[in-house]
């Protein structure tokens, strides 16, 4: 008599914890998603790539505005949850892929908009992530990296974001990677304040000074 293998209790607990974490990430993200979509000026016809999409709140916001969207996340739990929520909410024109900021599973010149909302501080190699964002963008495409504004010296969860000095450093990294029209701005989003670093991929092959 064969006995079917059962998932180990630690494995079940880990998956349950991951789902709970993913669901908690949907709380309060709507305001931030709307702010980022406004700043990106998302419109029908845009091709949006959301790096570190999590449960997909910002990606679905872009789809509601008429864009075709690809959500990318390294976590299979997040990707599956984003798919389920999207089916329940009948979200259209959005697909979900596993992948990291450092290895986005899309071809060159794919997107008119690339953004990352509250995920840059998780990137293992920020320079590689910025290079990938530039590769995926079409000439003239726009990049937005949005994080919670944090205080210098913050610890624990409060440190998950960018200080003004860190945002200045990030803006410098965008310029070094060849982005133009680089800007840094703060924006209120519900109860939190976002700091958003953005830039454009030049239409020519040159880099900015």
C-alpha positions, -999 to +999 in steps of 0.1 A: +000+000+000+014+034-010+011+064+012+009+097-006+034+123+005+020+150+027+035+186+028+057+190+059+043+212+086+072+237+084+066+240+047+029+247+052+036+272+079+061+290+056+037+292+027+009+304+050+031+331+064+041+342+029+005+345+019-004+365+050+026+388+043+015+392+007-021+400+017-009+426+042+010+443+014-023+451-003-034+472+026-027+509+020-011+504-014-039+518-034-029+554-027+007+549-035-002+531-067-024+560-078+003+585-071+029+566-091+005+561-120-002+598-119+034+607-119+041+583-148+012+598-167+000+563-176-025+564-205-041+539-229-014+525-252+013+525-226+033+493-220+040+492-182+065+469-164+061+467-126+093+454-111+088+438-076+050+439-082+041+420-051+003+413-050-001+436-080-019+467-068+001+492-089+000+469-119-038+467-118-040+505-114-020+509-146-043+484-164-074+503-152-060+533-170-058+514-203-022+503-202-009+468-210+010+456-180+036+430-170+041+424-133+074+409-123+083+395-089+109+370-076+084+353-053+062+326-067+038+332-038+034+369-048+030+361-085+003+335-078-015+358-054-014+386-079-030+363-105-057+352-081-066+387-070-066+398-107-090+370-116-113+379-087-113+416-097-116+408-134-084+428-142-075+426-179-044+433-200-020+423-172+003+393-170+025+381-142+060+367-144+086+354-120+118+373-123+141+397-104+151+433-110+185+421-120+171+397-146+138+410-160+123+382-182+114+406-211+129+415-244+147+448-251+127+480-258+095+465-245+081+492-222+071+528-223+070+529-185+090+509-159+084+514-122+093+498-089+071+506-059+086+499-025+110+472-039+143+490-047+155+486-011+152+448-017+173+447-049+205+427-044+224+447-071+209+482-077+232+490-106+222+458-124+185+466-117+188+501-132+206+487-162+179+462-167+152+489-164+170+509-191+173+478-214+136+470-211+125+506-217+120+519-252+139+551-262+119+580-246+105+556-220+102+567-183+114+551-151+100+557-116+115+543-085+092+550-055+100+543-019+087+553+015+105+584+028+125+573+058+145+592+085+182+588+088+191+563+114+157+545+113+158+508+122+138+477+115+107+481+093+109+519+096+142+517+076+125+501+046+126+530+022+150+558+013+163+588+032+167+621+012+205+614+009+199+579-003+174+592-029+201+617-041+225+588-045+200+569-064+194+598-088+231+599-094+231+562-103+203+569-128+224+596-145+254+574-145+234+547-162+224+571-190+190+584-179+181+620-186+156+644-170+164+628-137+143+642-108+136+635-072+103+645-056+083+638-025+046+631-027+019+623-001+002+590-006-025+583+020-007+581+054+027+578+040+051+601+022+068+587-009+101+598-024+102+591-061+133+592-083+126+592-120+142+596-153+139+590-190+158+567-214+172+591-241+159+587-276+195+587-289+222+562-277+241+589-258+243+594-220+238+625-200+265+643-182 
